[in-house]
Amino acid sequence: MPKRKTTKLKEPVRVRTKKLSDGSESLYLDIYVNGKRSYEFLKMYLLPEVNNKIKEQNKATLAAAEAIKSRRIIEITNSKGGIKRAEGWQKLFLSDWLDIYVGKKIDTGQKNAQVVKSMVNVIQPFVKKTRMGDIDKAWALRFIDWIQNTYKSHPDKEKKGKPLSQGSARFYAVTLSAALNAAVRADRLGENPFMLLSADERIKKPVSQRQFLTVEEVKRLIATDCRIDIIKRAYLFSCYTSLRISDVRALKWKNVVCNEGKYLLAFVMKKTSVPNYTPLSVKAMEWMPERGESTDDDLVFKDLPSSVVIGQVLKEWSKAANIDKHVTYHTSRHTFGTMMLTAGADLYTTSKLMGHADVRTTQIYAKIIDSKKIEAVNLVDKMFEGKSKL
């Protein structure tokens, strides 16, 4: 009796990878349902397998991606069976959806849950009577106008409220847009109108001011005692690596990799979830604590105190070093960027070292360097004040 040919069912969701310029691979889901294809980027990455520890880490990452894939298949199956889609979603109040959205973030322990909850409280006066069926591009434009021009930080008449800064207004708009994207994925909204806005209609990101230290100021810090040595080590380490405080706190000894006699850091950046490979200079390694008996899973800067303590100590330390600037921990990252460009490194290389997704972010540091050159030239003009006689 001939064997019956079995047909393998095609899965509606597949895990795929996209190679990145730094050698890592970005994981995403390829979703094909009802003749339509869509993609969901997971912000999860496979790192180049330079050692066994990274191989094991990649296996765990793939397993997590497969688990997400399985959940998406279940969601699609339920949706086809009429389980997921809510009838009459147009009548759902936006405020109710935002409560659901925040609740899920809190239940799953997402770090930004309280920040999003705060945003929801701020925009309640605008959204409380809005139904999901009312949300369109015109509504999005009215929200942008309200958050920029009408909302005041202190609505109490006895307190003179102040309008939000451009950065804060943009944050609220971006955060609300993320909530609406989630509503689209949950079949509670047809489309997110914020995605239809042109660049001119969106709230532009304000040009940020970068406070940084000069090479001479860094030298003064090195020569000045700090009452908590681990803070001094961590700060100067970041001046030579550009690591944010969140990445320094999370850095483990297993992230310090030796490849052909050269040391580098291999880790995933906390803020962007992007893999980063930072070569370690001799100066950077000088400020790392002694490893001693620490295991691979031990933190490199394990004794760092709270951010409040770090801020206070940096203030005292910089003042003792005769530095008349507002020095925060993030100043170390800006210091790295300006030092690299001052030393002659190109924008692209500096961008990759700092983990910038867009080289335009790094160009801010180039503008700082240019402004300092202009200031230096102007010093010559001051030496010859008055009109010259020809």
Phi and psi in degrees as a GROMACS rama.xvg file:
@    title "Ramachandran Plot"
@    xaxis  label "Phi"
@    yaxis  label "Psi"
@TYPE xy
-66.4584  144.712  PRO-2
-69.9896  137.783  LYS-3
-76.487  131.664  ARG-4
-75.9894  125.488  LYS-5
-94.2724  137.387  THR-6
-100.962  123.633  THR-7
-81.3409  121.291  LYS-8
-69.1542  137.51  LEU-9
-81.084  132.875  LYS-10
-77.4187  140.367  GLU-11
-74.0259  -15.1684  PRO-12
-130.356  131.612  VAL-13
-131.347  145.218  ARG-14
-86.282  124.757  VAL-15
-128.078  167.447  ARG-16
-126.994  150.676  THR-17
-126.57  123.25  LYS-18
-72.8477  135.626  LYS-19
-105.337  162.974  LEU-20
-65.2257  -23.1111  SER-21
-87.1977  4.89997  ASP-22
97.6214  -12.129  GLY-23
-85.4202  173.095  SER-24
-127.471  131.546  GLU-25
-90.1338  132.13  SER-26
-92.1605  137.416  LEU-27
-147.255  162.021  TYR-28
-100.023  130.491  LEU-29
-98.1455  108.388  ASP-30
-109.469  124.276  ILE-31
-128.43  107.47  TYR-32
-135.534  132.065  VAL-33
52.5425  40.8153  ASN-34
77.682  4.98524  GLY-35
-116.856  137.202  LYS-36
-108.645  137.012  ARG-37
-141.272  165.546  SER-38
-130.952  143.777  TYR-39
-126.403  109.329  GLU-40
-81.2141  127.505  PHE-41
-88.4456  -8.74357  LEU-42
56.4496  39.0558  LYS-43
-124.865  144.791  MET-44
-136.622  144.305  TYR-45
-98.399  125.847  LEU-46
-92.6747  153.713  LEU-47
-56.3799  129.346  PRO-48
-82.7384  78.0163  GLU-49
-82.9675  -14.8794  VAL-50
-154.614  173.651  ASN-51
-66.1025  -32.2452  ASN-52
-64.4885  -41.4249  LYS-53
-69.6195  -31.9525  ILE-54
-61.3944  -44.4028  LYS-55
-65.9218  -37.7806  GLU-56
-63.9157  -40.0984  GLN-57
-64.583  -37.8956  ASN-58
-61.9072  -42.3644  LYS-59
-65.8134  -38.9575  ALA-60
-63.7813  -43.4962  THR-61
-63.2368  -39.3552  LEU-62
-63.3451  -40.038  ALA-63
-65.458  -39.7022  ALA-64
-64.417  -39.6453  ALA-65
-65.3472  -34.491  GLU-66
-65.9943  -40.8539  ALA-67
-64.5554  -41.5207  ILE-68
-58.0345  -43.3228  LYS-69
-62.9327  -40.0202  SER-70
-64.5781  -39.2854  ARG-71
-65.6866  -37.4234  ARG-72
-64.4825  -40.8428  ILE-73
-63.5412  -42.1326  ILE-74
-61.7812  -42.2621  GLU-75
-66.3314  -41.5506  ILE-76
-62.5558  -43.6213  THR-77
-63.768  -39.1055  ASN-78
-63.6914  -41.2546  SER-79
-64.9189  -30.1164  LYS-80
-85.2267  5.66064  GLY-81
79.7174  15.1097  GLY-82
-85.0588  -40.0622  ILE-83
-84.457  -47.3304  LYS-84
-66.0338  128.881  ARG-85
-87.5959  125.754  ALA-86
-70.7279  142.461  GLU-87
65.3098  35.9525  GLY-88
-61.6831  -23.5301  TRP-89
-61.5867  -24.2245  GLN-90
-88.0762  -7.94788  LYS-91
-66.5116  132.858  LEU-92
-72.6275  137.813  PHE-93
-59.7481  -38.4917  LEU-94
-61.1451  -35.3396  SER-95
-68.0943  -40.8092  ASP-96
-63.554  -41.1656  TRP-97
-63.0036  -34.7672  LEU-98
-63.706  -41.2117  ASP-99
-64.5182  -45.1295  ILE-100
-59.4227  -47.786  TYR-101
-66.675  -40.5457  VAL-102
-58.7191  -40.7598  GLY-103
-65.604  -37.9559  LYS-104
-64.7028  -41.1503  LYS-105
-67.3662  -43.8051  ILE-106
-63.3469  -34.862  ASP-107
-91.6601  2.95014  THR-108
71.0038  28.1203  GLY-109
-70.4195  139.769  GLN-110
-63.6375  -30.6526  LYS-111
-92.146  12.6003  ASN-112
-59.2499  -46.5657  ALA-113
-69.7688  -33.4651  GLN-114
-64.898  -44.2353  VAL-115
-65.4149  -38.7866  VAL-116
-60.7231  -40.1845  LYS-117
-63.4244  -41.049  SER-118
-61.1468  -42.5398  MET-119
-61.6769  -40.9667  VAL-120
-63.3591  -38.7267  ASN-121
-65.75  -42.9088  VAL-122
-90.2784  2.90043  ILE-123
-53.3896  -42.5952  GLN-124
-56.9021  -29.8088  PRO-125
-86.2054  -38.1456  PHE-126
-96.7877  -10.1106  VAL-127
-59.7213  -28.4403  LYS-128
-105.271  7.01255  LYS-129
-84.6856  130.544  THR-130
-100.31  156.226  ARG-131
-59.37  -31.7199  MET-132
-71.4021  -12.6671  GLY-133
-88.0947  -10.0302  ASP-134
-83.2017  112.859  ILE-135
-143.191  -172.329  ASP-136
-62.0027  -39.9409  LYS-137
-61.9681  -38.8118  ALA-138
-63.6607  -43.1773  TRP-139
-61.5465  -40.6244  ALA-140
-67.3237  -36.5395  LEU-141
-65.6838  -37.5246  ARG-142
-63.7435  -43.6285  PHE-143
-61.857  -41.3094  ILE-144
-64.2469  -40.7534  ASP-145
-66.0535  -46.6662  TRP-146
-69.3072  -26.2481  ILE-147
-89.1884  -35.5221  GLN-148
-117.314  -23.0739  ASN-149
-105.081  -45.6384  THR-150
-62.9799  138.126  TYR-151
-123.048  144.479  LYS-152
-63.1151  -27.4801  SER-153
-126.955  91.5879  HIS-154
-68.1417  -14.1615  PRO-155
-60.1617  127.634  ASP-156
-61.4702  -27.1252  LYS-157
-74.6973  -16.2479  GLU-158
-111.311  128.746  LYS-159
-74.7588  101.576  LYS-160
-68.2011  152.321  GLY-161
-115.316  141.674  LYS-162
-66.5568  156.933  PRO-163
-69.7953  152.355  LEU-164
-68.3575  162.532  SER-165
-61.0317  -38.3552  GLN-166
-64.8388  -42.7773  GLY-167
-67.1923  -42.1864  SER-168
-61.33  -41.4742  ALA-169
-64.8126  -39.356  ARG-170
-59.938  -44.7255  PHE-171
-63.8866  -40.7405  TYR-172
-65.6722  -43.0032  ALA-173
-66.2402  -41.0568  VAL-174
-67.3379  -40.7761  THR-175
-64.2489  -39.4598  LEU-176
-60.4014  -39.5693  SER-177
-63.2653  -38.3846  ALA-178
-65.5798  -37.2474  ALA-179
-71.8712  -33.9719  LEU-180
-60.4804  -41.4857  ASN-181
-64.2459  -36.2912  ALA-182
-64.7444  -38.2139  ALA-183
-62.9613  -44.9603  VAL-184
-64.2749  -29.2521  ARG-185
-91.0472  9.29451  ALA-186
60.9248  34.0453  ASP-187
-109.225  2.25799  ARG-188
-155.393  140.632  LEU-189
-68.5894  -50.8303  GLY-190
-154.357  156.413  GLU-191
-88.0768  111.773  ASN-192
-66.344  -22.2973  PRO-193
-63.2275  -25.8527  PHE-194
-74.9235  -12.1304  MET-195
-93.2059  -7.39657  LEU-196
-76.3146  142.846  LEU-197
-77.8883  169.652  SER-198
-60.2677  -35.4113  ALA-199
-72.2197  -25.7225  ASP-200
-84.3098  -20.7001  GLU-201
-79.3039  160.765  ARG-202
-79.4866  120.081  ILE-203
-74.3501  146.567  LYS-204
-71.1681  125.783  LYS-205
-67.9994  148.844  PRO-206
-71.1255  119.503  VAL-207
-85.7564  150.011  SER-208
-94.4574  127.818  GLN-209
-101.489  113.185  ARG-210
-87.8376  129.388  GLN-211
-142.624  166.655  PHE-212
-106.19  145.695  LEU-213
-79.6014  167.853  THR-214
-59.4516  -40.2378  VAL-215
-64.0858  -37.4959  GLU-216
-69.4752  -36.6563  GLU-217
-62.934  -41.3503  VAL-218
-61.5032  -37.9653  LYS-219
-66.6801  -37.9911  ARG-220
-63.7502  -41.6431  LEU-221
-59.7769  -38.7724  ILE-222
-81.5796  -6.88745  ALA-223
-105.041  134.511  THR-224
-68.3658  145.752  ASP-225
-122.619  135.32  CYS-226
-69.4534  -18.5061  ARG-227
-121.671  104.221  ILE-228
-60.2332  -37.4613  ASP-229
-65.1482  -29.7603  ILE-230
-68.9443  -42.4457  ILE-231
-61.0321  -44.63  LYS-232
-63.4844  -46.2098  ARG-233
-64.5415  -42.3631  ALA-234
-65.2825  -48.1653  TYR-235
-67.9508  -33.3474  LEU-236
-59.0686  -41.2625  PHE-237
-70.54  -30.1466  SER-238
-61.8942  -27.8319  CYS-239
-100.5  -4.44693  TYR-240
-130.102  -17.5654  THR-241
74.0859  11.962  SER-242
-68.3558  138.098  LEU-243
-73.0125  162.287  ARG-244
-61.0459  -35.2906  ILE-245
-63.3028  -38.1185  SER-246
-73.954  -35.6326  ASP-247
-65.1202  -42.2517  VAL-248
-62.4242  -37.3685  ARG-249
-86.9524  -9.20465  ALA-250
-65.3647  126.896  LEU-251
-114.071  161.228  LYS-252
-63.3657  -26.5758  TRP-253
-69.2603  -16.5365  LYS-254
-80.3722  -10.6228  ASN-255
-91.7802  106.458  VAL-256
-110.837  136.27  VAL-257
-104.462  120.708  CYS-258
-127.704  109.468  ASN-259
54.9593  43.8945  GLU-260
82.0679  -3.72679  GLY-261
-107.887  135.576  LYS-262
-96.6776  141.649  TYR-263
-148.28  163.488  LEU-264
-101.505  128.278  LEU-265
-119.138  108.314  ALA-266
-156.503  168.589  PHE-267
-103.714  124.164  VAL-268
-65.7975  131.944  MET-269
-62.0475  -43.2704  LYS-270
-69.7735  -42.2524  LYS-271
-106.9  -10.58  THR-272
60.2885  24.9865  SER-273
-101.674  133.398  VAL-274
-65.3297  142.947  PRO-275
-136.084  141.154  ASN-276
-125.566  107.88  TYR-277
-112.238  112.385  THR-278
-62.3406  140.425  PRO-279
-98.1059  119.802  LEU-280
-77.303  166.175  SER-281
-60.2496  -40.7768  VAL-282
-63.3063  -39.8678  LYS-283
-63.5563  -43.7292  ALA-284
-68.3186  -25.5857  MET-285
-63.3161  -26.7745  GLU-286
-98.3013  1.73862  TRP-287
-77.1259  141.828  MET-288
-64.0097  158.92  PRO-289
-65.6298  138.454  GLU-290
-73.7188  -40.7594  ARG-291
59.2628  -125.966  GLY-292
-95.532  12.8091  GLU-293
-63.3388  140.791  SER-294
-86.6166  173.43  THR-295
-59.5976  -32.5429  ASP-296
-89.0785  1.57548  ASP-297
-79.8135  148.911  ASP-298
-73.728  143.236  LEU-299
-70.7044  -47.881  VAL-300
-107.991  63.1216  PHE-301
-71.262  -20.1506  LYS-302
-101.201  17.1983  ASP-303
-64.57  130.179  LEU-304
-76.7805  -171.564  PRO-305
-66.8505  163.198  SER-306
-62.9861  -33.4652  SER-307
-62.8322  -44.9365  VAL-308
-65.6746  -42.449  VAL-309
-59.3742  -44.7331  ILE-310
-60.8536  -42.3711  GLY-311
-66.9407  -42.6431  GLN-312
-66.2656  -40.4033  VAL-313
-61.9899  -38.5321  LEU-314
-62.7205  -45.494  LYS-315
-66.0185  -44.9428  GLU-316
-64.0497  -47.2086  TRP-317
-65.6193  -35.2206  SER-318
-65.8185  -41.0455  LYS-319
-63.7619  -27.441  ALA-320
-88.4717  9.57025  ALA-321
59.0271  42.3169  ASN-322
-105.827  113.948  ILE-323
-94.2839  63.2931  ASP-324
-141.522  157.434  LYS-325
-82.3273  96.1666  HIS-326
-92.9218  117.793  VAL-327
-115.289  173.587  THR-328
-62.5366  -36.3266  TYR-329
-67.1118  -16.6756  HIS-330
-58.8814  -30.3484  THR-331
-62.8916  -38.1489  SER-332
-66.8839  -42.5809  ARG-333
-64.9365  -35.3319  HIS-334
-62.5497  -42.2753  THR-335
-59.0233  -47.3494  PHE-336
-60.7258  -45.0838  GLY-337
-70.6368  -35.5997  THR-338
-65.0648  -40.8995  MET-339
-62.0101  -47.3621  MET-340
-70.6556  -35.3372  LEU-341
-64.0664  -36.0591  THR-342
-75.4768  -9.07332  ALA-343
106.926  4.95321  GLY-344
-67.6719  146.914  ALA-345
-80.6336  162.301  ASP-346
-59.5178  -42.5991  LEU-347
-63.4808  -46.3501  TYR-348
-63.6546  -44.567  THR-349
-62.0627  -39.3848  THR-350
-60.4714  -44.33  SER-351
-67.5838  -39.4695  LYS-352
-63.5869  -33.4397  LEU-353
-89.655  -5.73738  MET-354
75.2766  24.8298  GLY-355
-75.6034  133.889  HIS-356
-75.4455  -24.5112  ALA-357
-131.215  128.023  ASP-358
-63.782  -19.8472  VAL-359
-63.0523  -29.202  ARG-360
-63.8005  -39.7613  THR-361
-70.2865  -26.8578  THR-362
-62.1886  -21.8746  GLN-363
-60.064  -39.2398  ILE-364
-69.136  -34.0298  TYR-365
-64.4236  -37.8946  ALA-366
-65.4102  -36.5182  LYS-367
-61.6595  -45.1271  ILE-368
-61.5488  -42.1036  ILE-369
-62.6692  -41.0348  ASP-370
-65.4432  -34.7358  SER-371
-68.984  -33.3903  LYS-372
-65.5611  -41.0013  LYS-373
-63.4966  -42.1418  ILE-374
-59.9287  -40.2224  GLU-375
-65.0449  -41.4936  ALA-376
-65.215  -38.5945  VAL-377
-64.2923  -24.4937  ASN-378
-62.9891  -33.1702  LEU-379
-66.8814  -40.3379  VAL-380
-59.2218  -38.2696  ASP-381
-66.5214  -25.8645  LYS-382
-72.5129  -21.309  MET-383
-125.519  53.2705  PHE-384
-66.9563  150.348  GLU-385
99.6275  160.11  GLY-386
-78.9935  135.196  LYS-387
-81.6639  146.071  SER-388
-100  124.742  LYS-389
